[in-house]
């Protein structure tokens, strides 16, 4: 897919490579561990190993089933990642005795009454080293990210979601549309890539609409979008770049509590501009709520009922970064950019919004 970028600055040049030396990510847990209970919680540092491989290694070391190991989210193989893992406390000695790989380091351990489950994550903190950042580029990055800190960014899925060639969603589409039962984790991953692709396409289409409203007069935007003039006028009056429509489904930000559908569009637009709520996009599948009215019309083209083999969901369309800071070495032209994003968001989509190009 070709992403549509929200910001209108001149593309900024830098060199990015995702590696254990230049890409660091740390989970921020949803809650503090009370340090008592029947589950062992490990804060693990891993390098050059995927989360799935990590779970396999830990399960073998502890002599337990992989399903007995809990984790909050997936972390990239080509990164230095700090993440939390849970397993029953009674297997602690066996695990620590047999875990020998240098790619996995246990940094801290706690205990809890409950295992870690998927999604039990407040945010992820990133530290990424960019090369070939000239003083002019650093100045431009500071300027545009200052705006992004206030206005937020689109919540695209990153290239990591779509395989080495970026086309795994095509295989997923074929599997989904065959209506057969999914076999194993690989098929589920491929079909979820197709689900993510549809979401990204929807988000790109909504950003394109928002750009048209922002960059043109009411009369010109009316012609380009083939919308009634009063609708375009109402869209232009909304305070945020990303334009909202009647029938959107919203969640509170950043905790994701679902809001009851309402038609208070102007008030919703004001709350959105303040970062109190965010509109959501469809992850097509079974048992998922669809938007209605105008928002549903815009969503329907990116909905595939053949995805019933996956559980559907709603995903923030727009997110805000936090804890932004920089460390710049002018002589080496290296820039370390530190920031945090909500769970499920991709650091690379933030960098692509700055560069206005695909980084892979």
TILUMDREN-352830 format. One record per residue (C-alpha): residue number from 1; residue in one letter; x, y, z. Coordinates in nm, 4 decimals, padded with zeros to 6 digits. Example, Ala and Ser with C-alpha at 12.3 -4.5 7.8 and 13.67 -1.06 7.14 Angstrom:
% residues 2
<1 "A" <01.2300 -00.4500 00.7800>>
<2 "S" <01.3670 -00.1060 00.7140>>
% end
This chain:
% residues 360
<1 "X" <00.0000 00.0000 00.0000>>
<2 "X" <00.0982 00.3609 -00.0412>>
<3 "X" <00.0531 00.5590 00.2773>>
<4 "X" <-00.0893 00.9086 00.2715>>
<5 "X" <00.0984 01.1304 00.5163>>
<6 "X" <-00.0911 01.3806 00.7266>>
<7 "X" <00.1638 01.6589 00.7601>>
<8 "X" <00.2561 01.8976 00.4797>>
<9 "X" <00.6216 01.9712 00.5639>>
<10 "X" <00.9065 01.9096 00.3197>>
<11 "X" <01.0369 01.5499 00.3482>>
<12 "X" <01.3280 01.5238 00.5928>>
<13 "X" <01.6351 01.3183 00.5084>>
<14 "X" <01.7981 01.0727 00.7502>>
<15 "X" <01.9292 00.7173 00.7534>>
<16 "X" <01.7293 00.4577 00.9456>>
<17 "X" <01.8138 00.0937 01.0072>>
<18 "X" <01.6286 -00.1327 01.2460>>
<19 "X" <01.8939 -00.3201 01.4415>>
<20 "X" <01.9780 -00.4177 01.7987>>
<21 "X" <02.2324 -00.1337 01.8090>>
<22 "X" <01.9977 00.1401 01.6869>>
<23 "X" <01.6439 00.0395 01.7852>>
<24 "X" <01.5440 00.0076 02.1519>>
<25 "X" <01.1939 -00.0567 02.2871>>
<26 "X" <01.0745 -00.1066 02.6448>>
<27 "X" <00.7281 -00.2060 02.7614>>
<28 "X" <00.5516 00.0122 03.0168>>
<29 "X" <00.3294 -00.2266 03.2176>>
<30 "X" <-00.0377 -00.1514 03.2652>>
<31 "X" <-00.0050 -00.1865 03.6432>>
<32 "X" <00.2571 -00.2403 03.9106>>
<33 "X" <00.3272 -00.5953 04.0198>>
<34 "X" <00.2459 -00.6455 04.3886>>
<35 "X" <00.5355 -00.8917 04.4314>>
<36 "X" <00.3229 -01.1691 04.5804>>
<37 "X" <00.1264 -01.4497 04.4209>>
<38 "X" <00.1621 -01.7709 04.2241>>
<39 "X" <00.2987 -01.6213 03.9029>>
<40 "X" <00.6583 -01.5296 03.8267>>
<41 "X" <00.6996 -01.2043 03.6317>>
<42 "X" <01.0266 -01.1579 03.4426>>
<43 "X" <01.1543 -00.8383 03.2869>>
<44 "X" <01.3580 -00.9708 02.9974>>
<45 "X" <01.6055 -00.8102 02.7618>>
<46 "X" <01.6188 -00.9844 02.4259>>
<47 "X" <01.8166 -00.9305 02.1069>>
<48 "X" <01.7920 -01.0920 01.7621>>
<49 "X" <01.5043 -01.3107 01.8722>>
<50 "X" <01.1312 -01.2712 01.8140>>
<51 "X" <00.8750 -01.2833 02.0931>>
<52 "X" <00.7429 -01.6159 01.9599>>
<53 "X" <01.0954 -01.7619 01.9659>>
<54 "X" <01.1475 -01.6171 02.3138>>
<55 "X" <00.8375 -01.7973 02.4389>>
<56 "X" <00.9532 -02.1215 02.2771>>
<57 "X" <01.2966 -02.0990 02.4437>>
<58 "X" <01.1465 -02.0181 02.7850>>
<59 "X" <00.8937 -02.3015 02.7573>>
<60 "X" <01.1691 -02.5507 02.6739>>
<61 "X" <01.3869 -02.4268 02.9592>>
<62 "X" <01.1036 -02.4511 03.2133>>
<63 "X" <00.9687 -02.7756 03.0609>>
<64 "X" <00.6167 -02.6321 03.0240>>
<65 "X" <00.3720 -02.5666 02.7416>>
<66 "X" <00.4022 -02.2398 02.5498>>
<67 "X" <00.0409 -02.1562 02.6391>>
<68 "X" <00.1511 -02.1361 03.0059>>
<69 "X" <00.3670 -01.8329 02.9278>>
<70 "X" <00.1994 -01.4937 02.9285>>
<71 "X" <00.3066 -01.1817 02.7376>>
<72 "X" <00.1509 -00.8425 02.6690>>
<73 "X" <00.2649 -00.7802 02.3109>>
<74 "X" <00.5015 -00.8763 02.0304>>
<75 "X" <00.8442 -00.7166 02.0030>>
<76 "X" <01.0623 -00.7070 01.6927>>
<77 "X" <01.3478 -00.9477 01.6364>>
<78 "X" <01.5748 -00.6764 01.4956>>
<79 "X" <01.5754 -00.4640 01.8095>>
<80 "X" <01.6912 -00.4549 02.1664>>
<81 "X" <01.3640 -00.5136 02.3488>>
<82 "X" <01.2700 -00.5119 02.7151>>
<83 "X" <00.9442 -00.6941 02.7798>>
<84 "X" <00.7579 -00.8661 03.0607>>
<85 "X" <00.6803 -01.2389 03.0640>>
<86 "X" <00.4773 -01.4434 03.3136>>
<87 "X" <00.4731 -01.8134 03.3993>>
<88 "X" <00.3643 -02.0206 03.6996>>
<89 "X" <00.5953 -01.9573 03.9960>>
<90 "X" <00.6530 -02.3284 04.0583>>
<91 "X" <00.8652 -02.3512 03.7402>>
<92 "X" <01.1054 -02.0714 03.8423>>
<93 "X" <01.3985 -02.2904 03.9516>>
<94 "X" <01.3749 -02.5122 03.6423>>
<95 "X" <01.3697 -02.2098 03.4120>>
<96 "X" <01.6618 -02.0292 03.5738>>
<97 "X" <01.8710 -02.3463 03.5789>>
<98 "X" <01.8224 -02.4260 03.2079>>
<99 "X" <01.8101 -02.0782 03.0488>>
<100 "X" <02.1541 -02.0285 02.8952>>
<101 "X" <02.1165 -01.8375 02.5667>>
<102 "X" <02.3069 -01.5040 02.5560>>
<103 "X" <02.0243 -01.3512 02.3505>>
<104 "X" <01.7989 -01.3504 02.6571>>
<105 "X" <01.8886 -01.1693 02.9791>>
<106 "X" <01.6678 -01.1567 03.2883>>
<107 "X" <01.6884 -00.8047 03.4305>>
<108 "X" <01.4308 -00.8129 03.7100>>
<109 "X" <01.1823 -01.0549 03.8615>>
<110 "X" <00.8570 -01.0049 04.0495>>
<111 "X" <00.5572 -01.2091 04.1573>>
<112 "X" <00.1905 -01.1538 04.0848>>
<113 "X" <-00.1485 -01.3038 04.1586>>
<114 "X" <-00.2312 -01.2936 03.7884>>
<115 "X" <-00.0537 -01.3880 03.4640>>
<116 "X" <00.0201 -01.1297 03.1964>>
<117 "X" <-00.2309 -01.1283 02.9118>>
<118 "X" <-00.2188 -00.9889 02.5588>>
<119 "X" <-00.2898 -00.6176 02.5583>>
<120 "X" <-00.2112 -00.5621 02.9272>>
<121 "X" <00.0250 -00.2834 02.8390>>
<122 "X" <00.0114 00.0899 02.9029>>
<123 "X" <00.2563 00.1977 02.6334>>
<124 "X" <00.5966 00.1326 02.4764>>
<125 "X" <00.8991 00.3570 02.5210>>
<126 "X" <01.1363 00.3845 02.2238>>
<127 "X" <01.4895 00.5072 02.1708>>
<128 "X" <01.5989 00.5094 01.8056>>
<129 "X" <01.9304 00.6199 01.6595>>
<130 "X" <01.9157 00.7933 01.3208>>
<131 "X" <02.2293 00.8487 01.1110>>
<132 "X" <02.3161 01.1163 00.8536>>
<133 "X" <02.1111 01.3803 01.0280>>
<134 "X" <02.2476 01.7184 00.9241>>
<135 "X" <02.2031 02.0209 01.1529>>
<136 "X" <01.9384 02.1470 00.9096>>
<137 "X" <01.7530 01.8147 00.9239>>
<138 "X" <01.7743 01.8101 01.3040>>
<139 "X" <01.6220 02.1576 01.3156>>
<140 "X" <01.3425 02.0461 01.0818>>
<141 "X" <01.2779 01.7304 01.2902>>
<142 "X" <01.2513 01.9371 01.6072>>
<143 "X" <01.0041 02.1727 01.4431>>
<144 "X" <00.7692 01.9134 01.2950>>
<145 "X" <00.7744 01.6810 01.5979>>
<146 "X" <00.6844 01.9730 01.8233>>
<147 "X" <00.3649 02.0016 01.6207>>
<148 "X" <00.3126 01.6244 01.6214>>
<149 "X" <00.3473 01.6219 01.9996>>
<150 "X" <00.0469 01.8532 02.0170>>
<151 "X" <-00.1602 01.7382 01.7195>>
<152 "X" <-00.0831 01.3636 01.7119>>
<153 "X" <-00.0177 01.1261 01.4230>>
<154 "X" <-00.2094 00.8639 01.2203>>
<155 "X" <-00.1995 00.5175 01.3734>>
<156 "X" <-00.0964 00.3093 01.0717>>
<157 "X" <00.0265 -00.0458 01.1041>>
<158 "X" <00.3998 -00.0569 01.0313>>
<159 "X" <00.5783 -00.2458 00.7560>>
<160 "X" <00.6699 -00.5185 01.0065>>
<161 "X" <00.3084 -00.6333 00.9923>>
<162 "X" <00.3272 -00.7325 00.6260>>
<163 "X" <00.6268 -00.9641 00.5970>>
<164 "X" <00.9647 -00.9330 00.4278>>
<165 "X" <00.8223 -00.8431 00.0862>>
<166 "X" <00.5338 -00.6351 00.2229>>
<167 "X" <00.2786 -00.8580 00.0481>>
<168 "X" <00.1860 -01.1219 00.3050>>
<169 "X" <-00.1640 -00.9701 00.3167>>
<170 "X" <-00.2281 -01.1102 -00.0346>>
<171 "X" <-00.1824 -01.4633 00.0969>>
<172 "X" <-00.4024 -01.3726 00.3909>>
<173 "X" <-00.6733 -01.2450 00.1581>>
<174 "X" <-00.6788 -01.5745 -00.0335>>
<175 "X" <-00.6998 -01.7755 00.2877>>
<176 "X" <-00.9764 -01.5536 00.4291>>
<177 "X" <-01.1833 -01.5656 00.1119>>
<178 "X" <-01.1546 -01.9452 00.0893>>
<179 "X" <-01.3777 -01.9588 00.4003>>
<180 "X" <-01.1770 -02.2484 00.5405>>
<181 "X" <-01.0875 -02.2896 00.9043>>
<182 "X" <-00.7500 -02.1392 00.9889>>
<183 "X" <-00.4686 -02.3878 01.0489>>
<184 "X" <-00.1990 -02.2825 01.2920>>
<185 "X" <-00.0362 -01.9554 01.3899>>
<186 "X" <00.1084 -01.8870 01.0431>>
<187 "X" <-00.2274 -01.8782 00.8663>>
<188 "X" <-00.3731 -01.6645 01.1430>>
<189 "X" <-00.0808 -01.4224 01.1069>>
<190 "X" <-00.1307 -01.3981 00.7308>>
<191 "X" <-00.5035 -01.3341 00.7631>>
<192 "X" <-00.4419 -01.0722 01.0325>>
<193 "X" <-00.1999 -00.9009 00.7894>>
<194 "X" <-00.4905 -00.8750 00.5432>>
<195 "X" <-00.7099 -00.7364 00.8223>>
<196 "X" <-00.4412 -00.4762 00.8969>>
<197 "X" <-00.4011 -00.3923 00.5287>>
<198 "X" <-00.7715 -00.3078 00.4994>>
<199 "X" <-00.7464 -00.0849 00.8056>>
<200 "X" <-00.4408 00.0968 00.6634>>
<201 "X" <-00.6199 00.1527 00.3326>>
<202 "X" <-00.9202 00.2978 00.5166>>
<203 "X" <-00.6976 00.5275 00.7226>>
<204 "X" <-00.5149 00.6486 00.4107>>
<205 "X" <-00.8490 00.7275 00.2463>>
<206 "X" <-00.9624 00.9295 00.5488>>
<207 "X" <-00.6367 01.1247 00.5570>>
<208 "X" <-00.6789 01.1992 00.1864>>
<209 "X" <-01.0258 01.3416 00.2575>>
<210 "X" <-00.8851 01.5502 00.5427>>
<211 "X" <-00.6057 01.6828 00.3195>>
<212 "X" <-00.8576 01.7820 00.0528>>
<213 "X" <-01.0613 01.9730 00.3099>>
<214 "X" <-00.7507 02.1405 00.4558>>
<215 "X" <-00.5781 02.2379 00.1327>>
<216 "X" <-00.8674 02.3741 -00.0724>>
<217 "X" <-01.1421 02.6309 -00.0611>>
<218 "X" <-01.4912 02.5152 00.0313>>
<219 "X" <-01.5970 02.5414 -00.3328>>
<220 "X" <-01.2973 02.3457 -00.4658>>
<221 "X" <-01.3165 02.0768 -00.1937>>
<222 "X" <-01.6878 02.0358 -00.2666>>
<223 "X" <-01.6045 01.9614 -00.6302>>
<224 "X" <-01.3141 01.7274 -00.5554>>
<225 "X" <-01.4991 01.5219 -00.2925>>
<226 "X" <-01.8432 01.5440 -00.4515>>
<227 "X" <-01.9830 01.6390 -00.1112>>
<228 "X" <-02.2615 01.8893 -00.0358>>
<229 "X" <-02.1198 02.2331 00.0338>>
<230 "X" <-02.2687 02.2526 00.3881>>
<231 "X" <-02.0877 01.9285 00.4771>>
<232 "X" <-01.7513 02.0595 00.3554>>
<233 "X" <-01.8116 02.3840 00.5404>>
<234 "X" <-01.8831 02.1902 00.8616>>
<235 "X" <-01.5710 01.9793 00.8124>>
<236 "X" <-01.3537 02.2875 00.7699>>
<237 "X" <-01.4873 02.4273 01.0969>>
<238 "X" <-01.3588 02.1279 01.2935>>
<239 "X" <-01.0460 02.2239 01.4915>>
<240 "X" <-00.8357 01.9161 01.4086>>
<241 "X" <-00.6773 01.8160 01.0780>>
<242 "X" <-00.8349 01.4669 01.0816>>
<243 "X" <-01.2000 01.5272 00.9996>>
<244 "X" <-01.4808 01.3428 01.1766>>
<245 "X" <-01.8132 01.2283 01.0338>>
<246 "X" <-02.1510 01.1454 01.1811>>
<247 "X" <-02.1579 00.7823 01.2924>>
<248 "X" <-01.7944 00.7530 01.4075>>
<249 "X" <-01.7147 00.5115 01.6895>>
<250 "X" <-01.4860 00.6642 01.9532>>
<251 "X" <-01.2759 00.5456 02.2430>>
<252 "X" <-01.1451 00.7514 02.5324>>
<253 "X" <-00.7759 00.8319 02.5074>>
<254 "X" <-00.5433 00.6796 02.6142>>
<255 "X" <-00.7327 00.4070 02.8034>>
<256 "X" <-00.9592 00.2813 02.5246>>
<257 "X" <-01.2971 00.2874 02.6967>>
<258 "X" <-01.5667 00.2649 02.4311>>
<259 "X" <-01.7996 00.5647 02.4051>>
<260 "X" <-02.1665 00.5211 02.3305>>
<261 "X" <-02.2483 00.6272 01.9721>>
<262 "X" <-02.3824 00.9831 01.9526>>
<263 "X" <-02.4349 01.2574 01.6971>>
<264 "X" <-02.2687 01.5373 01.8966>>
<265 "X" <-02.0191 01.5859 01.6155>>
<266 "X" <-01.8930 01.9342 01.7048>>
<267 "X" <-01.8404 01.8438 02.0718>>
<268 "X" <-01.6674 01.5201 01.9688>>
<269 "X" <-01.4416 01.7194 01.7353>>
<270 "X" <-01.3441 01.9508 02.0221>>
<271 "X" <-01.2744 01.6594 02.2574>>
<272 "X" <-01.0698 01.4916 01.9840>>
<273 "X" <-00.8634 01.8066 01.9272>>
<274 "X" <-00.7869 01.8087 02.3024>>
<275 "X" <-00.6689 01.4458 02.2883>>
<276 "X" <-00.9492 01.3247 02.5170>>
<277 "X" <-01.1005 01.0830 02.2629>>
<278 "X" <-00.9971 00.9275 01.9327>>
<279 "X" <-01.2043 00.7944 01.6417>>
<280 "X" <-01.1520 00.4272 01.5678>>
<281 "X" <-01.1051 00.2290 01.2494>>
<282 "X" <-01.2461 -00.1130 01.1731>>
<283 "X" <-01.0472 -00.4339 01.2072>>
<284 "X" <-01.2911 -00.6501 01.0145>>
<285 "X" <-01.3926 -00.9785 01.1709>>
<286 "X" <-01.6562 -01.1479 01.3812>>
<287 "X" <-01.8301 -00.9798 01.6735>>
<288 "X" <-01.7130 -00.6259 01.5964>>
<289 "X" <-01.9139 -00.3068 01.5969>>
<290 "X" <-01.9345 -00.1204 01.2689>>
<291 "X" <-01.9647 00.2562 01.2328>>
<292 "X" <-02.2968 00.3934 01.1120>>
<293 "X" <-02.4346 00.6761 00.8984>>
<294 "X" <-02.1724 00.8754 00.7005>>
<295 "X" <-01.8772 00.7121 00.8776>>
<296 "X" <-02.0069 00.3691 00.7801>>
<297 "X" <-02.0259 00.4702 00.4135>>
<298 "X" <-01.6562 00.5617 00.4290>>
<299 "X" <-01.5715 00.2402 00.6149>>
<300 "X" <-01.7717 -00.0109 00.4130>>
<301 "X" <-01.5328 -00.0310 00.1174>>
<302 "X" <-01.2635 -00.1624 00.3564>>
<303 "X" <-01.4810 -00.4213 00.5312>>
<304 "X" <-01.4568 -00.7873 00.4291>>
<305 "X" <-01.7152 -01.0190 00.5826>>
<306 "X" <-01.4937 -01.3155 00.4840>>
<307 "X" <-01.2737 -01.2255 00.7805>>
<308 "X" <-01.5164 -01.3969 01.0176>>
<309 "X" <-01.2381 -01.6446 01.1033>>
<310 "X" <-01.0752 -01.3664 01.3076>>
<311 "X" <-01.2203 -01.1736 01.5968>>
<312 "X" <-01.2794 -00.8166 01.4847>>
<313 "X" <-01.1899 -00.5059 01.6792>>
<314 "X" <-01.1678 -00.1267 01.6653>>
<315 "X" <-00.8300 00.0505 01.6548>>
<316 "X" <-00.7406 00.4111 01.7331>>
<317 "X" <-00.7174 00.6003 01.4050>>
<318 "X" <-00.5176 00.8785 01.5660>>
<319 "X" <-00.2647 00.8721 01.8519>>
<320 "X" <-00.0375 01.1079 02.0449>>
<321 "X" <00.3268 01.0508 02.1312>>
<322 "X" <00.4708 01.1536 02.4678>>
<323 "X" <00.8027 01.1900 02.6529>>
<324 "X" <00.9742 01.3258 02.3413>>
<325 "X" <01.3434 01.4136 02.3732>>
<326 "X" <01.6571 01.4266 02.1563>>
<327 "X" <02.0295 01.3600 02.1871>>
<328 "X" <02.2238 01.5028 01.8917>>
<329 "X" <02.5879 01.4434 01.7987>>
<330 "X" <02.6571 01.7067 01.5360>>
<331 "X" <03.0050 01.5781 01.4524>>
<332 "X" <02.8851 01.2222 01.3833>>
<333 "X" <02.5466 01.3461 01.2582>>
<334 "X" <02.3716 01.0909 01.4791>>
<335 "X" <02.0365 01.1716 01.6382>>
<336 "X" <01.8820 00.9630 01.9149>>
<337 "X" <01.5097 01.0275 01.9360>>
<338 "X" <01.3274 00.9120 02.2504>>
<339 "X" <00.9491 00.8889 02.2792>>
<340 "X" <00.6571 00.6777 02.3981>>
<341 "X" <00.3535 00.5530 02.2053>>
<342 "X" <00.0351 00.3704 02.3099>>
<343 "X" <00.0297 -00.0076 02.2922>>
<344 "X" <-00.0132 -00.1523 01.9436>>
<345 "X" <00.1373 00.1531 01.7733>>
<346 "X" <00.4470 00.1419 01.5549>>
<347 "X" <00.7489 00.3655 01.6084>>
<348 "X" <00.8378 00.3321 01.2407>>
<349 "X" <00.5101 00.4963 01.1329>>
<350 "X" <00.6080 00.8015 01.3400>>
<351 "X" <00.9484 00.8118 01.1681>>
<352 "X" <00.7839 00.7685 00.8263>>
<353 "X" <00.5556 01.0638 00.9001>>
<354 "X" <00.8682 01.2722 00.9664>>
<355 "X" <01.0519 01.1457 00.6569>>
<356 "X" <00.7364 01.1274 00.4410>>
<357 "X" <00.8625 00.8078 00.2812>>
<358 "X" <00.8610 00.4347 00.3467>>
<359 "X" <01.1619 00.3413 00.5541>>
<360 "X" <01.1888 -00.0285 00.4702>>
% end
